[in-house]
Amino acid sequence: MKQISEAFSRRLQNTGITRIQWIALYHIKDNPSISQRELSNKMRVKDSSIGRLLDRLERDELVIKERSSKDRRIIYVNLTEKGDNLIEECLPIGAKFNEDLTKGISEEELKIFEDVIMKLKLNVVEEDV
């Protein structure tokens, strides 16, 4: 899996963003006004790591963070116009990478792979409980 992540990172080199930033921008585009906590859960990273990542994205004017008027602990995140334009430019890179990654693999094989990964995950989660 590390080699796959590194390969995608190489494809993003000329965009000015990292793979992790791409993933965050992708989720924010897909979920407008997502909370920082929800983004943390979707990306499966610690809240503090998301906080630092969003601080960098905000500094680069790619996202805007807004505190909830009802609960000041909740921070909502949206793309700026610059961030939206950047992720739109990068989406074809992600689509092409996915196409290259799954080349020669049938839908049935992908489904089997997904099912096996889910079973592996459940085996570990059930064991840890």
N, C-alpha and C positions, 0 to 999 in steps of 0.2 A: 504494500500500500504506500510506503514511503516513496518508492520510485514513481508511482503514479502521481502523487502530490508534487514531487519535484518536476516531473514532466509538465504538469499544468503550470507550475510556477514559471518555468522557462518560456512557456507560450505567452505569459502575461508580462514578461520583462519590459517590453517596449510601451506598455500602457501607463506606467507610472504608479501602478498599485500592486500590492502583493496578493497572493492567493487568498489569504485570510480576509483581507480588505474586500476582495471580489465577492467572497461568500457573504460577508456582512451586507454589502451593497445589494447583492442579489436578493437576500431575504428582506431587506428594507423595501426594495422596489416591489416585491411580491406581497408585502404586508404593510401597506401605508399606515403610519402612526403606530407602529409596533412599539411596545414598551421595551425598555432596556432589558428587563427580566425575561420577557418572551424571546427576545433575540438571543440572550444568553442560553436559554433552554434549547432553542432551535439549533444553535451552533455547538451545543454541548461543551461550553466553556464556562469558567467561573465568572461571576458577576464582576469581579474586580478586573479581570482581563478584558471583558467587554467594555467596561468603563474607560480603560486606557485606550482601547482600539477606537472607540467613539470619540474620545478627546482628540486623537490624531485626525480622524476623518472630519471632525468639526473644524479643527485648525486649518485643514486643507480645503475648507469650504465645500465639502462633499455632502455633509449632513447637517441638519439642525436639530438640536435637542430642546425639548420644551417640557417643563414640569407640569404635571396635572394640576388644574385649578382646584380639584376636589381633594386630592391627596398629594401633598408636596413630595412625598417619597417616590412617587411614580414619575419616571422620565420617559416621554414618548420621543421617537426618532423618526425623522422623515428625510428624504433626499432633497438636496437643493437642486436647482436647475443644472448646475455644474455636475453634481453627483449623478443625476438622472441621465444627462448626456453621456457621461463616462460609462455608466453601466450599459447603456444602450449600445455604445460602440464596442463594448467588451462581450456582449451576449453572443455574437457570432463566434468569438474565440471559444467560449464555453461549449457552444453547440458543435463546432467542428471537433473539439477535443473529445466530446462524448461520442461523436460519430466514429472517430479514429479508435477510441478505446474499445468500442463494442463491435468493430469490424470483424466479420466472420463468425459472430456469435448470434445464434438464433434467439428469437423472443422466448422460446421454450427454455433454452439454456439459461438465459438471463433470469427467468422466473424460478428455475431450480436453484440457481445461485442465491437469489434473494431469499428463498425459503430456507436454504441451508444456513445462511448467515443468521437469519432470525432464530432458527433452532439453536445455533451455537450461543447466541446471545441469551436466549431463555435458559439454557442449561447453566450458564454462569450466574445469571440473576437469581434463578431458583436456588442454586447451591449457596449463594451468599446470604440468603434470607434466613 
